[in-house]
């Protein structure tokens, strides 16, 4: 079931929750609405569901206008962040509830309801918990019950509002993987809201990035990350390191920091963004970059070591972050106050007169990394 949003807007009092926007969601795709709090993503989801009424525009399901169709007639399954399970009902009764309160002429027979509930319990791997109550379940189990209850109505569209927000990190990751596999098996059209970048990029076929009631970019996760359309998208998809300054004679510089941008004309108030994995650290500056930094913190949690750094002799709006391998960390053993140089491999250049970034890549000589410098010194000694 495809979904088309045409010119939809929404205002709550004086607050413009959604600017007029349009969106195409292809049949069978899992689409993530990603953005910070207040970006309008939940409002858009509720308008698609029929839980909110748009001020302007219309919603079409598979070409049919459902803008004025009541929520119960849209055949939409909705999964809430906090489950919304009935505490006095068993797991099986919660799943069956929507079927049992249908009008008599639409309601399946009792044996059919029982079979559908049993099938759904097996699908969400909770068949052994059918007689338990919500208070006896973990957060991940409750969310799977909520999902089974939504699927019981055989919806045309499944909508999920921050479905994993109330879960801890490990359960959230496991449930994401499970939902992705379930979606690939059943091929229903799904739209989910999240503010978690990793969640959106991991789960979605397409990601809709929203900000201040507007759609900033719609793309596959791979394209979105590799080719962001704006400062907001680039900055929202993880930490970025920033060099601000002016371009003069082929250099973007500020204080004693500079990078080579030989193909750029002179300009004022330019910014270059670098993602942590697009930067290396070494003991000496490179031929195309002089970015002195000082270590301010080191975190060893995760697959790589995150080094937090302060600008040394220049200013940056936020501390820099660069990831190094554990083997590099073991060779270097960075300490607070150690000095080093950032060597960017890729930069995203923004000028005052352009909203889209210009990608810059440097082909520098193989850098002398901090690891190899330390190893060399050890061998020499």
PABA-167035 format. One line per 3 residues: number of its first residue (from 1); their letters; for each residue x, y, z of C-alpha. Coordinates in pm, 1 decimal. Layout:
BEGIN
NUM = A = X/Y/Z ~ ...
END
This chain:
BEGIN
1 = XXX = 0.0/0.0/0.0 ~ 165.6/321.3/-117.4 ~ 115.2/647.3/72.0
4 = XXX = 116.0/994.4/-78.8 ~ 119.4/1311.9/130.0 ~ 21.9/1620.5/-72.2
7 = XXX = 66.3/1974.6/62.7 ~ -9.7/1879.2/422.7 ~ 31.7/2145.5/692.6
10 = XXX = -66.1/2169.8/1059.0 ~ -76.3/2449.4/1314.4 ~ -140.3/2423.5/1689.5
13 = XXX = -245.0/2772.5/1797.7 ~ 40.9/3001.4/1698.1 ~ 285.7/2712.1/1655.7
16 = XXX = 340.2/2591.4/1299.5 ~ 398.5/2219.3/1354.1 ~ 414.5/2134.1/982.6
19 = XXX = 489.6/2362.1/691.7 ~ 310.9/2254.1/370.4 ~ 495.9/1938.6/265.9
22 = XXX = 462.2/1648.1/24.8 ~ 600.0/1294.8/45.8 ~ 581.9/966.1/-148.8
25 = XXX = 611.9/636.1/39.8 ~ 631.5/340.0/-201.9 ~ 439.6/19.8/-144.9
28 = XXX = 613.0/-230.7/82.2 ~ 887.2/-0.2/209.2 ~ 999.3/58.3/566.8
31 = XXX = 1040.7/436.1/597.0 ~ 1187.7/624.5/892.6 ~ 1083.3/978.1/989.7
34 = XXX = 1397.0/1114.0/1154.6 ~ 1444.3/1445.3/1331.9 ~ 1490.2/1621.7/1665.5
37 = XXX = 1206.8/1691.7/1907.9 ~ 965.8/1945.8/1761.4 ~ 1055.7/1867.8/1400.1
40 = XXX = 698.5/1756.6/1316.7 ~ 762.3/1386.4/1258.2 ~ 504.8/1255.9/1508.8
43 = XXX = 246.6/1509.4/1389.4 ~ 295.6/1386.2/1032.4 ~ 262.4/1022.9/1144.4
46 = XXX = -61.1/1097.1/1332.3 ~ -205.3/1279.6/1031.8 ~ -127.4/977.1/811.9
49 = XXX = -300.5/756.7/1070.9 ~ -604.6/983.4/1095.8 ~ -541.2/1064.8/1463.0
52 = XXX = -485.7/1431.7/1370.6 ~ -655.0/1640.9/1102.7 ~ -439.2/1840.7/861.8
55 = XXX = -514.3/2210.1/809.8 ~ -434.4/2181.8/438.9 ~ -351.6/1909.1/190.1
58 = XXX = -456.9/1547.1/160.2 ~ -347.5/1189.0/227.6 ~ -379.3/915.1/-33.4
61 = XXX = -349.1/539.9/21.5 ~ -272.3/363.7/-305.6 ~ -419.3/659.4/-497.4
64 = XXX = -739.0/676.2/-289.0 ~ -803.3/997.6/-93.5 ~ -844.5/906.7/275.8
67 = XXX = -809.2/1258.9/415.9 ~ -1161.3/1257.7/557.0 ~ -1183.3/884.8/622.8
70 = XXX = -1214.0/802.7/994.9 ~ -913.4/639.6/1158.9 ~ -1103.0/311.7/1217.1
73 = XXX = -1177.9/283.5/845.4 ~ -823.8/348.8/721.1 ~ -701.4/0.7/817.6
76 = XXX = -394.3/143.9/984.7 ~ -205.7/-35.2/1260.5 ~ -52.5/204.0/1516.3
79 = XXX = 217.3/108.2/1768.5 ~ 279.9/356.5/2049.4 ~ 608.6/422.6/2228.4
82 = XXX = 472.3/315.9/2567.7 ~ 284.0/8.0/2442.4 ~ -67.2/117.2/2561.0
85 = XXX = -151.5/-239.5/2665.5 ~ -452.8/-317.1/2884.9 ~ -308.5/-414.3/3221.5
88 = XXX = -610.9/-624.0/3324.9 ~ -596.4/-838.1/3008.4 ~ -367.5/-1127.8/2925.0
91 = XXX = -128.8/-1113.4/2632.0 ~ -371.5/-1313.9/2416.0 ~ -665.6/-1093.9/2515.6
94 = XXX = -471.8/-776.4/2433.4 ~ -396.3/-905.7/2085.5 ~ -756.5/-1016.5/2029.6
97 = XXX = -912.6/-695.7/2162.7 ~ -934.4/-504.3/1833.7 ~ -1093.0/-801.9/1657.5
100 = XXX = -1350.4/-863.5/1930.5 ~ -1481.6/-504.5/1933.9 ~ -1533.3/-485.6/1558.1
103 = XXX = -1892.5/-440.7/1436.1 ~ -2071.1/-775.0/1424.3 ~ -2093.8/-786.0/1045.7
106 = XXX = -1713.8/-736.6/1017.7 ~ -1601.6/-938.7/1317.9 ~ -1429.9/-1272.9/1248.7
109 = XXX = -1573.2/-1581.4/1417.8 ~ -1445.2/-1681.0/1761.9 ~ -1242.5/-1976.1/1623.2
112 = XXX = -1089.8/-1749.6/1356.8 ~ -994.6/-1487.7/1617.7 ~ -836.5/-1756.8/1834.7
115 = XXX = -635.0/-1892.0/1540.5 ~ -521.2/-1546.0/1431.3 ~ -406.8/-1462.0/1784.0
118 = XXX = -217.6/-1791.3/1811.3 ~ -48.7/-1733.3/1474.3 ~ 55.5/-1384.4/1577.6
121 = XXX = 188.7/-1507.3/1910.8 ~ 408.7/-1753.1/1726.2 ~ 517.9/-1483.5/1480.6
124 = XXX = 633.7/-1254.1/1761.2 ~ 783.2/-1551.5/1949.3 ~ 558.9/-1517.3/2253.7
127 = XXX = 339.3/-1826.0/2225.0 ~ 451.0/-1946.4/2568.3 ~ 338.9/-1619.4/2732.4
130 = XXX = -21.3/-1605.5/2605.4 ~ -174.8/-1623.4/2953.6 ~ 54.9/-1371.0/3120.7
133 = XXX = -32.0/-1009.7/3200.9 ~ 164.2/-702.1/3083.9 ~ 314.1/-646.6/3430.9
136 = XXX = 480.1/-989.2/3399.3 ~ 657.2/-901.2/3072.0 ~ 984.3/-727.8/2988.1
139 = XXX = 985.8/-407.4/2783.5 ~ 1083.6/-588.7/2465.9 ~ 807.1/-846.0/2514.4
142 = XXX = 548.4/-571.3/2572.5 ~ 649.4/-400.3/2251.3 ~ 613.3/-723.4/2056.3
145 = XXX = 264.7/-771.5/2202.8 ~ 176.7/-416.6/2093.2 ~ 305.2/-495.1/1745.2
148 = XXX = 106.0/-821.4/1729.9 ~ -209.1/-634.7/1839.7 ~ -160.5/-386.0/1554.4
151 = XXX = -103.3/-666.7/1301.8 ~ -413.4/-856.1/1420.7 ~ -633.2/-608.9/1234.8
154 = XXX = -450.9/-694.5/909.6 ~ -372.1/-327.8/844.7 ~ -287.3/-182.7/506.4
157 = XXX = -20.8/31.8/672.9 ~ 177.0/-10.0/995.3 ~ 273.3/311.4/1177.6
160 = XXX = 510.9/314.7/1475.1 ~ 576.7/614.4/1700.7 ~ 922.3/586.7/1864.9
163 = XXX = 864.5/210.1/1899.2 ~ 1193.1/138.7/2078.0 ~ 1233.6/461.1/2275.9
166 = XXX = 1141.0/308.0/2612.6 ~ 1379.5/12.2/2582.3 ~ 1740.9/-27.6/2690.0
169 = XXX = 2016.4/-29.2/2426.2 ~ 2063.5/-407.4/2396.3 ~ 1690.0/-488.0/2373.9
172 = XXX = 1640.6/-199.2/2131.1 ~ 1904.9/-336.0/1895.4 ~ 1765.9/-690.9/1909.9
175 = XXX = 1410.0/-569.8/1847.9 ~ 1519.4/-353.5/1555.3 ~ 1676.7/-654.6/1390.4
178 = XXX = 1365.4/-861.5/1459.0 ~ 1131.6/-595.3/1312.3 ~ 1345.1/-560.9/1000.1
181 = XXX = 1331.4/-938.7/944.1 ~ 954.9/-943.2/1005.8 ~ 904.1/-660.1/758.9
184 = XXX = 1109.5/-839.6/492.2 ~ 896.9/-1150.6/546.8 ~ 553.6/-982.4/534.1
187 = XXX = 629.9/-687.5/297.9 ~ 380.1/-446.7/454.4 ~ 425.0/-70.2/420.0
190 = XXX = 563.8/72.0/744.4 ~ 644.1/421.1/867.5 ~ 818.1/477.2/1199.8
193 = XXX = 922.1/785.9/1393.7 ~ 1260.7/811.8/1562.1 ~ 1516.2/1067.9/1677.3
196 = XXX = 1788.0/799.7/1681.1 ~ 2012.1/832.8/1374.6 ~ 2155.9/482.4/1404.0
199 = XXX = 1808.0/334.7/1429.8 ~ 1685.1/516.9/1118.9 ~ 1990.7/430.1/909.4
202 = XXX = 1989.1/64.3/1016.2 ~ 1617.0/-7.1/973.8 ~ 1491.8/205.4/685.7
205 = XXX = 1465.1/154.2/313.8 ~ 1429.8/533.1/294.8 ~ 1487.2/800.6/558.0
208 = XXX = 1289.8/1125.8/573.7 ~ 1492.9/1385.1/766.1 ~ 1274.9/1657.4/919.3
211 = XXX = 1348.5/1988.5/1087.7 ~ 1116.8/2265.8/1209.6 ~ 813.4/2120.5/1033.2
214 = XXX = 990.2/2078.7/698.8 ~ 1139.8/1787.5/508.9 ~ 1513.4/1845.0/467.5
217 = XXX = 1598.2/1535.8/260.6 ~ 1453.5/1200.4/155.0 ~ 1700.6/931.5/51.1
220 = XXX = 1830.3/582.7/112.2 ~ 2048.0/556.6/424.0 ~ 2360.4/516.4/209.2
223 = XXX = 2290.3/825.0/-4.9 ~ 2177.8/1030.2/292.1 ~ 2504.4/970.3/475.2
226 = XXX = 2733.5/1005.9/173.9 ~ 2557.5/1301.4/8.2 ~ 2380.4/1522.1/265.3
229 = XXX = 2193.3/1812.9/110.0 ~ 2236.8/2064.7/390.3 ~ 2425.3/2166.8/703.1
232 = XXX = 2138.8/2035.3/913.4 ~ 2140.1/1685.4/761.3 ~ 2517.9/1656.9/781.5
235 = XXX = 2523.1/1778.3/1140.4 ~ 2228.3/1568.7/1256.1 ~ 2369.6/1237.4/1131.3
238 = XXX = 2636.6/1205.2/1397.4 ~ 2915.1/1423.8/1534.7 ~ 3096.9/1662.7/1300.4
241 = XXX = 3425.4/1850.0/1336.3 ~ 3420.8/2208.4/1212.3 ~ 3677.3/2455.9/1081.9
244 = XXX = 3537.0/2805.4/1037.3 ~ 3723.5/3085.0/861.6 ~ 3790.7/3275.7/540.0
247 = XXX = 3931.6/3150.3/211.1 ~ 4229.9/3348.9/87.0 ~ 4467.3/3240.8/-188.5
250 = XXX = 4356.5/2878.4/-186.3 ~ 4349.2/2831.6/191.4 ~ 4065.1/2819.3/440.6
253 = XXX = 4222.3/2951.0/759.4 ~ 4146.6/3067.5/1111.1 ~ 4413.5/3151.6/1367.7
256 = XXX = 4705.8/2913.9/1312.1 ~ 4482.8/2646.4/1153.3 ~ 4434.2/2604.9/779.8
259 = XXX = 4346.0/2356.9/506.1 ~ 4423.5/2374.6/135.0 ~ 4122.0/2447.1/-88.5
262 = XXX = 4307.7/2538.8/-406.3 ~ 4005.2/2527.6/-639.3 ~ 3800.0/2769.8/-429.3
265 = XXX = 3770.7/3144.4/-485.0 ~ 3831.6/3385.3/-197.2 ~ 3532.6/3399.6/38.7
268 = XXX = 3431.4/3508.8/387.8 ~ 3256.9/3309.3/661.7 ~ 3318.3/2962.5/520.2
271 = XXX = 3280.2/2636.8/713.0 ~ 3430.7/2297.6/643.1 ~ 3279.6/1993.5/816.6
274 = XXX = 3467.6/1669.0/879.5 ~ 3315.4/1348.1/1012.8 ~ 3526.4/1169.1/1276.0
277 = XXX = 3610.9/878.2/1044.4 ~ 3722.9/1121.0/771.2 ~ 4009.2/1247.9/989.5
280 = XXX = 4337.7/1088.1/1096.2 ~ 4567.6/1195.4/1377.7 ~ 4944.9/1223.2/1345.3
283 = XXX = 5245.1/1388.4/1506.4 ~ 5317.0/1636.3/1225.5 ~ 5092.2/1849.9/1003.2
286 = XXX = 5024.0/1733.4/647.4 ~ 5105.2/1922.2/330.2 ~ 4737.1/2006.9/278.0
289 = XXX = 4636.7/2076.9/639.7 ~ 4767.9/2239.7/955.4 ~ 4513.8/2164.3/1228.6
292 = XXX = 4683.8/2159.5/1571.7 ~ 4483.0/1994.6/1848.6 ~ 4520.4/1903.7/2214.6
295 = XXX = 4376.5/1585.3/2369.9 ~ 4104.5/1665.4/2626.4 ~ 3947.2/1320.8/2686.1
298 = XXX = 3975.4/956.9/2577.0 ~ 3695.0/697.5/2575.1 ~ 3781.8/329.4/2523.9
301 = XXX = 3420.7/206.9/2508.1 ~ 3321.5/39.1/2181.4 ~ 3490.0/-101.2/1873.3
304 = XXX = 3721.0/199.9/1849.0 ~ 3874.3/451.5/2087.3 ~ 3713.8/796.5/2074.1
307 = XXX = 3958.8/1081.2/2126.6 ~ 3810.8/1419.5/2217.1 ~ 4028.3/1718.3/2124.5
310 = XXX = 4041.0/2094.3/2170.2 ~ 4156.4/2342.7/1909.3 ~ 4512.6/2458.9/1985.4
313 = XXX = 4577.4/2817.5/1876.4 ~ 4241.8/2856.5/1701.3 ~ 3874.6/2814.9/1794.8
316 = XXX = 3608.9/2557.5/1715.2 ~ 3236.7/2576.9/1805.7 ~ 3256.4/2227.8/1961.7
319 = XXX = 3534.4/1988.0/2064.3 ~ 3664.6/1764.0/1787.4 ~ 3618.5/1387.5/1797.4
322 = XXX = 3834.6/1136.7/1610.2 ~ 3818.1/758.3/1629.1 ~ 4136.4/551.6/1640.0
325 = XXX = 4179.8/175.0/1657.3 ~ 4264.9/-0.1/1982.6 ~ 4602.8/-97.6/1837.4
328 = XXX = 4675.5/269.9/1762.8 ~ 4568.8/358.0/2114.9 ~ 4794.4/91.2/2265.4
331 = XXX = 5092.0/220.5/2064.8 ~ 5025.7/588.8/2136.0 ~ 4861.9/582.2/2486.4
334 = XXX = 4722.7/936.8/2448.5 ~ 4689.5/1142.4/2764.6 ~ 4503.6/1462.5/2842.9
337 = XXX = 4713.7/1755.6/2720.0 ~ 4900.5/1564.3/2445.0 ~ 4938.3/1761.9/2122.7
340 = XXX = 4880.3/1628.1/1772.3 ~ 4753.5/1729.0/1427.6 ~ 4432.2/1639.7/1245.7
343 = XXX = 4473.3/1528.0/884.6 ~ 4140.3/1535.4/698.7 ~ 4082.3/1305.3/403.6
346 = XXX = 3737.8/1438.1/306.8 ~ 3573.3/1772.0/381.5 ~ 3224.2/1914.0/327.0
349 = XXX = 3260.9/2283.4/241.3 ~ 2979.0/2532.8/304.2 ~ 2996.3/2894.6/194.3
352 = XXX = 2756.8/3175.1/287.8 ~ 2596.2/3184.6/-58.9 ~ 2543.7/2806.9/-95.1
355 = XXX = 2303.2/2585.0/99.5 ~ 2447.2/2258.6/-32.0 ~ 2796.5/2135.1/59.4
358 = XXX = 3084.3/2094.9/-181.7 ~ 3279.4/1775.4/-130.3 ~ 3657.3/1815.0/-106.7
361 = XXX = 3898.1/1521.5/-115.1 ~ 4270.8/1542.4/-63.0 ~ 4526.7/1308.6/-213.7
364 = XXX = 4804.5/1360.3/30.5 ~ 5124.2/1165.1/75.3 ~ 5076.6/862.6/303.1
367 = XXX = 5053.4/1020.3/649.0 ~ 5286.7/937.7/932.7 ~ 5032.4/820.0/1185.4
370 = XXX = 5081.1/855.9/1556.8 ~ 5091.1/477.4/1586.0 ~ 5372.9/435.0/1332.2
373 = XXX = 5565.0/727.0/1483.6 ~ 5549.5/572.3/1828.5 ~ 5638.6/226.4/1700.3
376 = XXX = 5934.9/376.3/1513.6 ~ 6057.2/549.7/1827.0 ~ 6024.4/229.4/2027.6
379 = XXX = 6221.9/34.4/1768.5 ~ 6488.9/304.7/1753.6 ~ 6525.8/301.9/2129.6
END
